[in-house]
Structure formats: structure tokens, C-alpha cells
């Protein structure tokens, strides 16, 4: 079920991104409340795994912003207080989006918190 929710989330993000501004997408996520916890201690792991698998099956490459948006949305739906974080490094310039829970980056291969300076949390 989570895999389908993640796939639908990726599709919805693409549709919204084509029709709306980044400001609108940002507002949707920023105003998305955290639902009542489902009581499952493995929710973070399960959501991240579902998003990872959905990205494999998605017909186009899901970039970090799309992936972080969908992961944050699903975690909040499952009662996890997650934040999408946007950051950048100066030289060479690179921007990145990731998800944090309790101030800790999740579902990331490297230590993004030391590599990128945060410019927004939502």
C-alpha cells in the first residue's frame, strides 16, 4: 500500500509542479499537518523504503526535491514530524533537498548536514 501511495505522490508532484509555482508546492507542504501517529515504530523505515522502490518504478528520474517532498508528505501522513530541508553549497554550487526527522537526516547516503548550508526547512 505504501508503494502505491509513494508512486501516486511522485505523479501528483509532477502534475502540481507543471501547473503550479514552487511557492504553491512549498505552501502545500508547509501547511501539511502531522497526522495522529499510527503506532508503528518502523514507519520511517517503511516510508523511506516505499519511496525508494517507487523511484525505481517511476518512469522518469525523480530528483531530490520531488523525492524529499513525497517522503515528507508520507511521513506526516503516518504521524511522523518530518521536515523537508533545502540547502546549498557554495563552491562548486550545488543545491539539494532532503528529509529530517528530529533534526537527523534520513534516507541519505552522505552527511548532507555538513555538506550543505540550510536555507529553508518546511
C-alpha positions in Angstrom: 0.0 0.0 0.0 2.8 2.4 0.8 4.5 1.8 -2.5 1.3 2.8 -4.3 1.0 5.9 -2.1 4.6 6.8 -3.0 4.0 6.3 -6.7 0.9 8.4 -6.6 2.8 11.0 -4.7 5.5 11.2 -7.3 2.9 11.5 -10.1 1.0 14.2 -8.1 4.2 16.2 -7.5 5.0 16.2 -11.2 1.5 17.3 -12.1 1.5 20.0 -9.5 5.0 21.1 -10.5 3.8 21.5 -14.1 0.7 23.5 -13.1 1.9 25.5 -10.0 4.7 27.6 -8.8 7.3 26.4 -6.3 5.8 28.8 -3.8 2.5 26.9 -4.1 4.2 23.5 -3.6 6.2 24.9 -0.7 3.0 26.2 0.9 1.2 22.8 0.4 3.9 21.0 2.3 4.5 23.7 4.9 0.8 23.7 5.8 0.5 19.8 5.8 -0.2 18.9 9.4 1.3 15.8 11.1 -1.5 13.2 11.5 -2.0 11.1 14.6 0.8 8.5 14.9 -0.1 5.1 13.5 1.7 3.4 16.4 4.3 1.7 14.3 7.9 2.2 15.3 9.1 1.2 11.8 7.1 3.9 10.0 10.2 5.9 9.0 11.9 2.9 7.6 8.8 1.7 5.8 8.1 5.0 4.2 11.7 5.5 3.1 11.7 2.0 1.6 8.4 2.6 -0.2 9.7 5.9 -1.7 13.0 4.3 -2.8 11.1 1.5 -4.6 8.6 3.9 -6.1 11.5 5.9 -7.6 12.8 2.7 -9.2 9.4 2.0 -10.8 8.7 5.6 -11.7 9.1 6.1 -15.5 11.4 9.1 -15.1 14.2 10.1 -12.8 12.8 11.5 -9.5 15.1 14.4 -8.4 15.9 15.2 -4.8 13.2 17.9 -4.4 10.4 15.6 -5.6 11.7 12.7 -3.5 12.0 14.8 -0.4 8.5 16.3 -0.9 6.9 12.9 -1.2 8.8 11.4 1.7 7.9 14.3 4.0 4.3 14.2 3.0 4.0 10.4 3.6 5.8 10.6 6.9 3.5 13.3 8.1 0.5 11.2 7.0 1.9 8.4 9.2 2.3 10.7 12.3 6.0 11.4 11.9 7.0 15.1 12.4 9.3 15.3 9.3 10.8 18.4 7.6 11.9 18.9 4.1 15.2 20.7 4.1 16.6 22.8 1.2 20.3 23.6 1.2 23.2 24.6 -0.9 27.0 24.6 -1.0 29.0 27.5 -2.4 31.8 26.1 -4.5 31.1 24.4 -6.7 27.5 25.5 -6.4 25.1 22.6 -5.7 21.6 22.6 -4.2 20.0 19.7 -2.5 16.7 18.7 -0.8 16.5 16.1 1.9 14.3 15.0 4.8 15.0 15.3 8.5 13.2 13.7 11.5 14.2 15.0 14.9 17.0 17.1 13.4 18.5 13.9 11.8 18.8 13.4 8.0 17.1 10.2 6.9 17.3 8.2 3.7 20.6 9.9 2.6 23.9 8.3 1.5 26.2 11.1 2.8 26.2 13.5 5.6 24.2 16.3 3.9 24.0 18.3 7.1 27.7 19.2 7.0 28.0 19.4 3.2 25.1 21.9 2.6 24.1 25.1 4.3 20.4 25.1 5.1 18.4 27.9 3.6 14.8 26.6 4.3 13.0 24.0 6.4 9.4 23.2 5.8 
